[in-house]
Amino acid sequence: MVVKRANHLKEGLRLVVDVSNAWVEPAALEQLQECSASHHLPQAIDPLQSECKISVLAPARDTPISTRAKALGLAA
């Protein structure tokens, strides 16, 4: 919803979603990457299918989640 609102506030706005230091479910990350490639949000979110320029900064694939969590102070 944040991306949809920002996209509607200013036409041609380039949005960057930085989840590089977050744990993201693989399905959610895949959907974000599909939005980036297609330049559209899912139809359920944006039925009008307005063009959306979104870039996704994804977590490093070779860094185990537990290592990232420790680096962020989230793991015991």
Secondary structure, DSSP 8 states (H G I E B T S, - for coil): -HHHHHHHHSTT-EEEEE-TTS---HHHHHHHHHHHHHTS--TTT-TT----EEEEE---TTS-HHHHHHHTT---
